[in-house]
Amino acid sequence: MHVEVPIDEIRAAVHETLESIREDASLIAAEKLAINEANAAKLLDVAKHKLAEARYRGEIVGSRVGKSIIYERSELLDFLRRQREEGQR
C-alpha cells in the first residue's frame, strides 16, 4: 500500500506538533517551582550537556534532589539575563 500525503499537509502537521511541544514546555515552567535538567535545557533551547557544563563552571546553580539536578525558575531567568549581558559586552 502506498499513501501520498501533500507536503503542505505534512508541514501543517509538523507545525502543529511543534507548537504543542512549545506550549507543553511553557506550562512546565509556569506550574513548577523547579525544573529538572532535561526540561530546563529544553526551555533554554540548549543541549542538556551544555547546561550541565554551565553548572560545572558555576554559571548557573542547580540543586541535587535524589539523583536529579533541578533548577529554580528564577535561576534560569537570571542565567539568561547574565548571558545576555555578557553577550552585549
Distance bins in CASP14 RR format, pairs under 12 A and 6 or more apart:
PFRMAT RR
TARGET T0000
AUTHOR 0000-0000-0000
RMODE 2
METHOD distances of the structure
MODEL  1
3 9 0 0 0 0 0 1 0 0 0 0 0
3 10 0 0 0 0 0 1 0 0 0 0 0
4 10 0 0 0 0 0 1 0 0 0 0 0
5 11 0 0 0 0 0 1 0 0 0 0 0
5 12 0 0 0 0 0 1 0 0 0 0 0
5 13 0 0 0 0 1 0 0 0 0 0 0
5 14 0 0 0 0 0 1 0 0 0 0 0
6 12 0 0 0 0 1 0 0 0 0 0 0
6 13 0 0 0 0 0 1 0 0 0 0 0
7 13 0 0 0 0 0 1 0 0 0 0 0
7 14 0 0 0 0 0 1 0 0 0 0 0
8 14 0 0 0 0 0 1 0 0 0 0 0
8 15 0 0 0 0 0 1 0 0 0 0 0
9 15 0 0 0 0 0 1 0 0 0 0 0
9 16 0 0 0 0 0 1 0 0 0 0 0
10 16 0 0 0 0 0 1 0 0 0 0 0
10 17 0 0 0 0 0 1 0 0 0 0 0
11 17 0 0 0 0 0 1 0 0 0 0 0
11 18 0 0 0 0 0 1 0 0 0 0 0
12 18 0 0 0 0 0 1 0 0 0 0 0
12 19 0 0 0 0 0 1 0 0 0 0 0
13 19 0 0 0 0 0 1 0 0 0 0 0
13 20 0 0 0 0 0 1 0 0 0 0 0
14 20 0 0 0 0 0 1 0 0 0 0 0
14 21 0 0 0 0 0 1 0 0 0 0 0
15 21 0 0 0 0 0 1 0 0 0 0 0
15 22 0 0 0 0 0 1 0 0 0 0 0
16 22 0 0 0 0 0 1 0 0 0 0 0
16 23 0 0 0 0 0 1 0 0 0 0 0
17 23 0 0 0 0 0 1 0 0 0 0 0
17 24 0 0 0 0 0 1 0 0 0 0 0
18 24 0 0 0 0 0 1 0 0 0 0 0
18 25 0 0 0 0 0 1 0 0 0 0 0
19 25 0 0 0 0 0 1 0 0 0 0 0
19 26 0 0 0 0 0 1 0 0 0 0 0
20 26 0 0 0 0 0 1 0 0 0 0 0
20 27 0 0 0 0 0 1 0 0 0 0 0
21 27 0 0 0 0 0 1 0 0 0 0 0
21 28 0 0 0 0 0 1 0 0 0 0 0
21 39 0 0 0 0 0 1 0 0 0 0 0
21 42 0 0 0 0 1 0 0 0 0 0 0
21 43 0 0 0 0 0 1 0 0 0 0 0
21 45 0 0 0 0 0 1 0 0 0 0 0
22 28 0 0 0 0 0 1 0 0 0 0 0
22 29 0 0 0 0 0 1 0 0 0 0 0
22 42 0 0 0 0 1 0 0 0 0 0 0
22 43 0 0 0 0 1 0 0 0 0 0 0
22 45 0 0 0 0 0 1 0 0 0 0 0
23 29 0 0 0 0 0 1 0 0 0 0 0
23 30 0 0 0 0 0 1 0 0 0 0 0
24 30 0 0 0 0 0 1 0 0 0 0 0
24 31 0 0 0 0 0 1 0 0 0 0 0
24 39 0 0 0 0 1 0 0 0 0 0 0
24 42 0 0 0 0 1 0 0 0 0 0 0
24 43 0 0 0 0 0 1 0 0 0 0 0
25 31 0 0 0 0 0 1 0 0 0 0 0
25 32 0 0 0 0 0 1 0 0 0 0 0
25 35 0 0 0 0 1 0 0 0 0 0 0
25 38 0 0 0 0 0 1 0 0 0 0 0
25 39 1 0 0 1 0 0 0 0 0 0 0
25 40 0 0 0 0 0 1 0 0 0 0 0
25 41 0 0 0 0 0 1 0 0 0 0 0
25 42 1 0 1 0 0 0 0 0 0 0 0
25 43 1 0 1 0 0 0 0 0 0 0 0
25 44 0 0 0 0 0 1 0 0 0 0 0
25 45 0 0 0 0 1 0 0 0 0 0 0
25 76 0 0 0 0 0 1 0 0 0 0 0
26 32 0 0 0 0 0 1 0 0 0 0 0
26 35 0 0 0 0 0 1 0 0 0 0 0
26 39 0 0 0 0 0 1 0 0 0 0 0
26 42 0 0 0 0 0 1 0 0 0 0 0
26 43 0 0 0 0 1 0 0 0 0 0 0
26 73 0 0 0 0 0 1 0 0 0 0 0
27 35 0 0 0 0 0 1 0 0 0 0 0
27 39 0 0 0 0 0 1 0 0 0 0 0
27 43 0 0 0 0 0 1 0 0 0 0 0
28 34 0 0 0 0 0 1 0 0 0 0 0
28 35 1 0 0 1 0 0 0 0 0 0 0
28 36 0 0 0 0 1 0 0 0 0 0 0
28 38 0 0 0 0 0 1 0 0 0 0 0
28 39 1 0 1 0 0 0 0 0 0 0 0
28 40 0 0 0 0 1 0 0 0 0 0 0
28 41 0 0 0 0 0 1 0 0 0 0 0
28 42 0 0 0 0 1 0 0 0 0 0 0
28 43 1 0 0 1 0 0 0 0 0 0 0
28 71 0 0 0 0 0 1 0 0 0 0 0
28 73 0 0 0 0 0 1 0 0 0 0 0
28 76 0 0 0 0 0 1 0 0 0 0 0
29 35 1 0 0 1 0 0 0 0 0 0 0
29 36 0 0 0 0 0 1 0 0 0 0 0
29 39 1 0 0 1 0 0 0 0 0 0 0
29 40 0 0 0 0 1 0 0 0 0 0 0
29 42 0 0 0 0 1 0 0 0 0 0 0
29 43 1 0 1 0 0 0 0 0 0 0 0
29 44 0 0 0 0 0 1 0 0 0 0 0
29 71 0 0 0 0 0 1 0 0 0 0 0
29 72 0 0 0 0 0 1 0 0 0 0 0
29 73 1 0 0 1 0 0 0 0 0 0 0
29 74 0 0 0 0 0 1 0 0 0 0 0
29 76 1 0 0 1 0 0 0 0 0 0 0
29 77 0 0 0 0 1 0 0 0 0 0 0
29 80 0 0 0 0 0 1 0 0 0 0 0
30 43 0 0 0 0 0 1 0 0 0 0 0
30 73 0 0 0 0 1 0 0 0 0 0 0
31 39 0 0 0 0 0 1 0 0 0 0 0
31 73 0 0 0 0 1 0 0 0 0 0 0
32 39 0 0 0 0 1 0 0 0 0 0 0
32 40 0 0 0 0 0 1 0 0 0 0 0
32 43 0 0 0 0 0 1 0 0 0 0 0
32 70 0 0 0 0 1 0 0 0 0 0 0
32 71 0 0 0 0 0 1 0 0 0 0 0
32 72 0 0 0 0 1 0 0 0 0 0 0
32 73 1 0 0 1 0 0 0 0 0 0 0
32 76 0 0 0 0 0 1 0 0 0 0 0
33 63 0 0 0 0 0 1 0 0 0 0 0
33 65 0 0 0 0 0 1 0 0 0 0 0
33 70 0 0 0 0 1 0 0 0 0 0 0
33 71 0 0 0 0 0 1 0 0 0 0 0
33 72 1 0 0 1 0 0 0 0 0 0 0
33 73 1 0 0 1 0 0 0 0 0 0 0
33 74 0 0 0 0 1 0 0 0 0 0 0
33 75 0 0 0 0 0 1 0 0 0 0 0
33 76 0 0 0 0 0 1 0 0 0 0 0
34 40 0 0 0 0 1 0 0 0 0 0 0
34 61 0 0 0 0 0 1 0 0 0 0 0
34 62 0 0 0 0 1 0 0 0 0 0 0
34 63 1 0 0 1 0 0 0 0 0 0 0
34 64 0 0 0 0 0 1 0 0 0 0 0
34 65 1 0 0 1 0 0 0 0 0 0 0
34 68 0 0 0 0 1 0 0 0 0 0 0
34 69 0 0 0 0 1 0 0 0 0 0 0
34 70 1 0 1 0 0 0 0 0 0 0 0
34 71 1 0 0 1 0 0 0 0 0 0 0
34 72 1 0 1 0 0 0 0 0 0 0 0
34 73 1 0 0 1 0 0 0 0 0 0 0
34 74 0 0 0 0 1 0 0 0 0 0 0
34 75 0 0 0 0 1 0 0 0 0 0 0
34 76 0 0 0 0 1 0 0 0 0 0 0
35 41 0 0 0 0 1 0 0 0 0 0 0
35 42 0 0 0 0 1 0 0 0 0 0 0
35 43 1 0 0 1 0 0 0 0 0 0 0
35 44 0 0 0 0 1 0 0 0 0 0 0
35 51 0 0 0 0 0 1 0 0 0 0 0
35 60 0 0 0 0 0 1 0 0 0 0 0
35 62 0 0 0 0 0 1 0 0 0 0 0
35 63 0 0 0 0 0 1 0 0 0 0 0
35 65 0 0 0 0 0 1 0 0 0 0 0
35 68 0 0 0 0 0 1 0 0 0 0 0
35 69 0 0 0 0 0 1 0 0 0 0 0
35 70 1 0 0 1 0 0 0 0 0 0 0
35 71 1 0 1 0 0 0 0 0 0 0 0
35 72 0 0 0 0 1 0 0 0 0 0 0
35 73 1 0 0 1 0 0 0 0 0 0 0
35 74 0 0 0 0 0 1 0 0 0 0 0
35 75 0 0 0 0 1 0 0 0 0 0 0
35 76 1 0 0 1 0 0 0 0 0 0 0
35 77 0 0 0 0 0 1 0 0 0 0 0
35 79 0 0 0 0 0 1 0 0 0 0 0
36 42 0 0 0 0 1 0 0 0 0 0 0
36 43 0 0 0 0 0 1 0 0 0 0 0
36 48 0 0 0 0 1 0 0 0 0 0 0
36 51 0 0 0 0 0 1 0 0 0 0 0
36 52 0 0 0 0 0 1 0 0 0 0 0
36 62 0 0 0 0 0 1 0 0 0 0 0
36 63 0 0 0 0 0 1 0 0 0 0 0
36 64 0 0 0 0 0 1 0 0 0 0 0
36 65 0 0 0 0 1 0 0 0 0 0 0
36 66 0 0 0 0 0 1 0 0 0 0 0
36 67 0 0 0 0 0 1 0 0 0 0 0
36 68 1 0 1 0 0 0 0 0 0 0 0
36 69 1 0 0 1 0 0 0 0 0 0 0
36 70 1 0 1 0 0 0 0 0 0 0 0
36 71 1 0 0 1 0 0 0 0 0 0 0
36 72 0 0 0 0 0 1 0 0 0 0 0
36 76 0 0 0 0 0 1 0 0 0 0 0
37 43 0 0 0 0 0 1 0 0 0 0 0
37 44 0 0 0 0 0 1 0 0 0 0 0
37 46 0 0 0 0 0 1 0 0 0 0 0
37 47 0 0 0 0 0 1 0 0 0 0 0
37 48 1 0 0 1 0 0 0 0 0 0 0
37 49 0 0 0 0 1 0 0 0 0 0 0
37 50 0 0 0 0 0 1 0 0 0 0 0
37 51 1 0 0 1 0 0 0 0 0 0 0
37 52 1 0 0 1 0 0 0 0 0 0 0
37 53 0 0 0 0 0 1 0 0 0 0 0
37 54 0 0 0 0 0 1 0 0 0 0 0
37 55 0 0 0 0 1 0 0 0 0 0 0
37 60 0 0 0 0 0 1 0 0 0 0 0
37 62 0 0 0 0 1 0 0 0 0 0 0
37 63 0 0 0 0 0 1 0 0 0 0 0
37 64 0 0 0 0 0 1 0 0 0 0 0
37 65 0 0 0 0 0 1 0 0 0 0 0
37 67 0 0 0 0 0 1 0 0 0 0 0
37 68 1 0 0 1 0 0 0 0 0 0 0
37 69 1 0 1 0 0 0 0 0 0 0 0
37 70 1 0 0 1 0 0 0 0 0 0 0
37 71 1 0 0 1 0 0 0 0 0 0 0
37 75 0 0 0 0 0 1 0 0 0 0 0
37 76 0 0 0 0 0 1 0 0 0 0 0
38 44 0 0 0 0 0 1 0 0 0 0 0
38 46 0 0 0 0 0 1 0 0 0 0 0
38 47 0 0 0 0 0 1 0 0 0 0 0
38 48 1 0 1 0 0 0 0 0 0 0 0
38 49 0 0 0 0 0 1 0 0 0 0 0
38 51 0 0 0 0 1 0 0 0 0 0 0
38 52 0 0 0 0 0 1 0 0 0 0 0
38 68 0 0 0 0 1 0 0 0 0 0 0
38 69 0 0 0 0 1 0 0 0 0 0 0
38 70 0 0 0 0 0 1 0 0 0 0 0
38 71 0 0 0 0 0 1 0 0 0 0 0
39 45 0 0 0 0 0 1 0 0 0 0 0
39 46 0 0 0 0 0 1 0 0 0 0 0
39 48 0 0 0 0 1 0 0 0 0 0 0
39 51 0 0 0 0 0 1 0 0 0 0 0
39 68 0 0 0 0 0 1 0 0 0 0 0
39 69 0 0 0 0 0 1 0 0 0 0 0
39 70 0 0 0 0 1 0 0 0 0 0 0
39 71 0 0 0 0 1 0 0 0 0 0 0
39 73 0 0 0 0 0 1 0 0 0 0 0
39 76 0 0 0 0 0 1 0 0 0 0 0
40 46 0 0 0 0 1 0 0 0 0 0 0
40 47 0 0 0 0 0 1 0 0 0 0 0
40 48 0 0 0 0 1 0 0 0 0 0 0
40 50 0 0 0 0 0 1 0 0 0 0 0
40 51 1 0 0 1 0 0 0 0 0 0 0
40 52 0 0 0 0 0 1 0 0 0 0 0
40 54 0 0 0 0 0 1 0 0 0 0 0
40 55 0 0 0 0 1 0 0 0 0 0 0
40 60 0 0 0 0 1 0 0 0 0 0 0
40 61 0 0 0 0 0 1 0 0 0 0 0
40 62 0 0 0 0 1 0 0 0 0 0 0
40 63 0 0 0 0 0 1 0 0 0 0 0
40 68 0 0 0 0 0 1 0 0 0 0 0
40 69 0 0 0 0 1 0 0 0 0 0 0
40 70 1 0 0 1 0 0 0 0 0 0 0
40 71 1 0 1 0 0 0 0 0 0 0 0
40 72 0 0 0 0 1 0 0 0 0 0 0
40 73 0 0 0 0 1 0 0 0 0 0 0
40 75 0 0 0 0 1 0 0 0 0 0 0
40 76 1 0 1 0 0 0 0 0 0 0 0
40 77 0 0 0 0 0 1 0 0 0 0 0
40 79 0 0 0 0 1 0 0 0 0 0 0
40 80 0 0 0 0 0 1 0 0 0 0 0
41 47 1 0 0 1 0 0 0 0 0 0 0
41 48 1 0 1 0 0 0 0 0 0 0 0
41 49 0 0 0 0 1 0 0 0 0 0 0
41 50 1 0 0 1 0 0 0 0 0 0 0
41 51 1 0 1 0 0 0 0 0 0 0 0
41 52 0 0 0 0 1 0 0 0 0 0 0
41 53 0 0 0 0 0 1 0 0 0 0 0
41 54 0 0 0 0 1 0 0 0 0 0 0
41 55 0 0 0 0 0 1 0 0 0 0 0
41 60 0 0 0 0 0 1 0 0 0 0 0
41 69 0 0 0 0 0 1 0 0 0 0 0
41 71 0 0 0 0 1 0 0 0 0 0 0
41 76 0 0 0 0 1 0 0 0 0 0 0
41 79 0 0 0 0 0 1 0 0 0 0 0
42 48 0 0 0 0 1 0 0 0 0 0 0
42 50 0 0 0 0 0 1 0 0 0 0 0
42 51 0 0 0 0 1 0 0 0 0 0 0
42 71 0 0 0 0 0 1 0 0 0 0 0
42 76 0 0 0 0 0 1 0 0 0 0 0
43 51 0 0 0 0 1 0 0 0 0 0 0
43 71 0 0 0 0 1 0 0 0 0 0 0
43 73 0 0 0 0 1 0 0 0 0 0 0
43 75 0 0 0 0 0 1 0 0 0 0 0
43 76 1 0 0 1 0 0 0 0 0 0 0
43 77 0 0 0 0 0 1 0 0 0 0 0
43 79 0 0 0 0 0 1 0 0 0 0 0
43 80 0 0 0 0 1 0 0 0 0 0 0
44 50 0 0 0 0 1 0 0 0 0 0 0
44 51 1 0 0 1 0 0 0 0 0 0 0
44 52 0 0 0 0 0 1 0 0 0 0 0
44 54 0 0 0 0 1 0 0 0 0 0 0
44 55 0 0 0 0 0 1 0 0 0 0 0
44 59 0 0 0 0 0 1 0 0 0 0 0
44 60 0 0 0 0 1 0 0 0 0 0 0
44 71 0 0 0 0 1 0 0 0 0 0 0
44 73 0 0 0 0 0 1 0 0 0 0 0
44 75 0 0 0 0 0 1 0 0 0 0 0
44 76 1 0 0 1 0 0 0 0 0 0 0
44 77 0 0 0 0 0 1 0 0 0 0 0
44 79 1 0 0 1 0 0 0 0 0 0 0
44 80 1 0 0 1 0 0 0 0 0 0 0
44 83 0 0 0 0 1 0 0 0 0 0 0
45 51 0 0 0 0 0 1 0 0 0 0 0
45 76 0 0 0 0 0 1 0 0 0 0 0
45 80 0 0 0 0 0 1 0 0 0 0 0
45 83 0 0 0 0 0 1 0 0 0 0 0
46 52 0 0 0 0 0 1 0 0 0 0 0
46 53 0 0 0 0 1 0 0 0 0 0 0
46 54 0 0 0 0 1 0 0 0 0 0 0
46 55 0 0 0 0 0 1 0 0 0 0 0
46 59 0 0 0 0 0 1 0 0 0 0 0
46 60 0 0 0 0 0 1 0 0 0 0 0
46 76 0 0 0 0 0 1 0 0 0 0 0
46 79 0 0 0 0 0 1 0 0 0 0 0
46 80 0 0 0 0 0 1 0 0 0 0 0
46 83 0 0 0 0 1 0 0 0 0 0 0
47 53 0 0 0 0 1 0 0 0 0 0 0
47 54 0 0 0 0 0 1 0 0 0 0 0
48 54 0 0 0 0 0 1 0 0 0 0 0
48 55 0 0 0 0 0 1 0 0 0 0 0
48 69 0 0 0 0 1 0 0 0 0 0 0
48 71 0 0 0 0 0 1 0 0 0 0 0
49 55 0 0 0 0 0 1 0 0 0 0 0
49 56 0 0 0 0 0 1 0 0 0 0 0
50 56 0 0 0 0 0 1 0 0 0 0 0
50 57 0 0 0 0 0 1 0 0 0 0 0
50 59 0 0 0 0 0 1 0 0 0 0 0
50 60 0 0 0 0 0 1 0 0 0 0 0
50 79 0 0 0 0 0 1 0 0 0 0 0
50 83 0 0 0 0 0 1 0 0 0 0 0
51 57 0 0 0 0 0 1 0 0 0 0 0
51 58 0 0 0 0 0 1 0 0 0 0 0
51 59 0 0 0 0 1 0 0 0 0 0 0
51 60 1 0 0 1 0 0 0 0 0 0 0
51 61 0 0 0 0 0 1 0 0 0 0 0
51 62 0 0 0 0 1 0 0 0 0 0 0
51 69 0 0 0 0 1 0 0 0 0 0 0
51 70 0 0 0 0 0 1 0 0 0 0 0
51 71 0 0 0 0 1 0 0 0 0 0 0
51 75 0 0 0 0 0 1 0 0 0 0 0
51 76 0 0 0 0 1 0 0 0 0 0 0
51 79 0 0 0 0 1 0 0 0 0 0 0
51 80 0 0 0 0 0 1 0 0 0 0 0
51 83 0 0 0 0 0 1 0 0 0 0 0
52 58 0 0 0 0 0 1 0 0 0 0 0
52 59 0 0 0 0 0 1 0 0 0 0 0
52 60 0 0 0 0 1 0 0 0 0 0 0
52 62 0 0 0 0 1 0 0 0 0 0 0
52 69 1 0 0 1 0 0 0 0 0 0 0
52 71 0 0 0 0 0 1 0 0 0 0 0
53 59 0 0 0 0 1 0 0 0 0 0 0
53 60 0 0 0 0 1 0 0 0 0 0 0
54 60 1 0 1 0 0 0 0 0 0 0 0
54 61 0 0 0 0 0 1 0 0 0 0 0
54 62 0 0 0 0 1 0 0 0 0 0 0
54 69 0 0 0 0 0 1 0 0 0 0 0
54 71 0 0 0 0 0 1 0 0 0 0 0
54 75 0 0 0 0 0 1 0 0 0 0 0
54 76 0 0 0 0 0 1 0 0 0 0 0
54 79 1 0 0 1 0 0 0 0 0 0 0
54 80 0 0 0 0 0 1 0 0 0 0 0
54 82 0 0 0 0 0 1 0 0 0 0 0
54 83 0 0 0 0 1 0 0 0 0 0 0
54 86 0 0 0 0 0 1 0 0 0 0 0
55 61 1 0 0 1 0 0 0 0 0 0 0
55 62 1 0 1 0 0 0 0 0 0 0 0
55 63 0 0 0 0 0 1 0 0 0 0 0
55 64 0 0 0 0 0 1 0 0 0 0 0
55 69 1 0 0 1 0 0 0 0 0 0 0
55 70 0 0 0 0 0 1 0 0 0 0 0
55 71 0 0 0 0 1 0 0 0 0 0 0
55 75 0 0 0 0 1 0 0 0 0 0 0
55 76 0 0 0 0 0 1 0 0 0 0 0
55 79 0 0 0 0 1 0 0 0 0 0 0
56 62 0 0 0 0 0 1 0 0 0 0 0
56 69 0 0 0 0 0 1 0 0 0 0 0
57 79 0 0 0 0 0 1 0 0 0 0 0
57 82 0 0 0 0 0 1 0 0 0 0 0
58 75 0 0 0 0 0 1 0 0 0 0 0
58 79 0 0 0 0 0 1 0 0 0 0 0
58 82 0 0 0 0 0 1 0 0 0 0 0
59 71 0 0 0 0 0 1 0 0 0 0 0
59 75 0 0 0 0 0 1 0 0 0 0 0
59 76 0 0 0 0 0 1 0 0 0 0 0
59 78 0 0 0 0 0 1 0 0 0 0 0
59 79 1 0 0 1 0 0 0 0 0 0 0
59 80 0 0 0 0 0 1 0 0 0 0 0
59 81 0 0 0 0 0 1 0 0 0 0 0
59 82 1 0 0 1 0 0 0 0 0 0 0
59 83 0 0 0 0 1 0 0 0 0 0 0
59 86 0 0 0 0 1 0 0 0 0 0 0
60 69 0 0 0 0 0 1 0 0 0 0 0
60 70 0 0 0 0 0 1 0 0 0 0 0
60 71 1 0 0 1 0 0 0 0 0 0 0
60 72 0 0 0 0 0 1 0 0 0 0 0
60 74 0 0 0 0 0 1 0 0 0 0 0
60 75 1 0 0 1 0 0 0 0 0 0 0
60 76 1 0 0 1 0 0 0 0 0 0 0
60 77 0 0 0 0 0 1 0 0 0 0 0
60 78 0 0 0 0 1 0 0 0 0 0 0
60 79 1 0 1 0 0 0 0 0 0 0 0
60 80 0 0 0 0 1 0 0 0 0 0 0
60 81 0 0 0 0 0 1 0 0 0 0 0
60 82 0 0 0 0 1 0 0 0 0 0 0
60 83 0 0 0 0 1 0 0 0 0 0 0
61 69 0 0 0 0 0 1 0 0 0 0 0
61 70 0 0 0 0 0 1 0 0 0 0 0
61 71 1 0 0 1 0 0 0 0 0 0 0
61 72 1 0 0 1 0 0 0 0 0 0 0
61 74 0 0 0 0 0 1 0 0 0 0 0
61 75 1 0 1 0 0 0 0 0 0 0 0
61 76 0 0 0 0 0 1 0 0 0 0 0
61 78 0 0 0 0 1 0 0 0 0 0 0
61 79 0 0 0 0 1 0 0 0 0 0 0
61 82 0 0 0 0 0 1 0 0 0 0 0
62 68 0 0 0 0 0 1 0 0 0 0 0
62 69 1 0 1 0 0 0 0 0 0 0 0
62 70 1 0 0 1 0 0 0 0 0 0 0
62 71 1 0 1 0 0 0 0 0 0 0 0
62 72 1 0 0 1 0 0 0 0 0 0 0
62 73 0 0 0 0 0 1 0 0 0 0 0
62 74 0 0 0 0 0 1 0 0 0 0 0
62 75 1 0 0 1 0 0 0 0 0 0 0
62 76 0 0 0 0 1 0 0 0 0 0 0
62 78 0 0 0 0 0 1 0 0 0 0 0
62 79 0 0 0 0 0 1 0 0 0 0 0
63 69 1 0 0 1 0 0 0 0 0 0 0
63 70 1 0 1 0 0 0 0 0 0 0 0
63 71 1 0 0 1 0 0 0 0 0 0 0
63 72 1 0 0 1 0 0 0 0 0 0 0
63 75 0 0 0 0 1 0 0 0 0 0 0
64 70 1 0 0 1 0 0 0 0 0 0 0
64 71 0 0 0 0 0 1 0 0 0 0 0
65 71 0 0 0 0 0 1 0 0 0 0 0
65 72 0 0 0 0 0 1 0 0 0 0 0
69 75 0 0 0 0 0 1 0 0 0 0 0
70 76 0 0 0 0 0 1 0 0 0 0 0
71 77 0 0 0 0 0 1 0 0 0 0 0
71 78 0 0 0 0 0 1 0 0 0 0 0
71 79 0 0 0 0 1 0 0 0 0 0 0
71 80 0 0 0 0 0 1 0 0 0 0 0
72 78 0 0 0 0 1 0 0 0 0 0 0
72 79 0 0 0 0 0 1 0 0 0 0 0
73 79 0 0 0 0 0 1 0 0 0 0 0
73 80 0 0 0 0 0 1 0 0 0 0 0
74 80 0 0 0 0 0 1 0 0 0 0 0
74 81 0 0 0 0 0 1 0 0 0 0 0
75 81 0 0 0 0 0 1 0 0 0 0 0
75 82 0 0 0 0 0 1 0 0 0 0 0
76 82 0 0 0 0 0 1 0 0 0 0 0
76 83 0 0 0 0 0 1 0 0 0 0 0
77 83 0 0 0 0 0 1 0 0 0 0 0
77 84 0 0 0 0 0 1 0 0 0 0 0
78 84 0 0 0 0 0 1 0 0 0 0 0
78 85 0 0 0 0 0 1 0 0 0 0 0
79 85 0 0 0 0 0 1 0 0 0 0 0
79 86 0 0 0 0 0 1 0 0 0 0 0
80 86 0 0 0 0 0 1 0 0 0 0 0
80 87 0 0 0 0 0 1 0 0 0 0 0
81 87 0 0 0 0 0 1 0 0 0 0 0
81 88 0 0 0 0 0 1 0 0 0 0 0
82 88 0 0 0 0 0 1 0 0 0 0 0
82 89 0 0 0 0 0 1 0 0 0 0 0
83 89 0 0 0 0 0 1 0 0 0 0 0
END
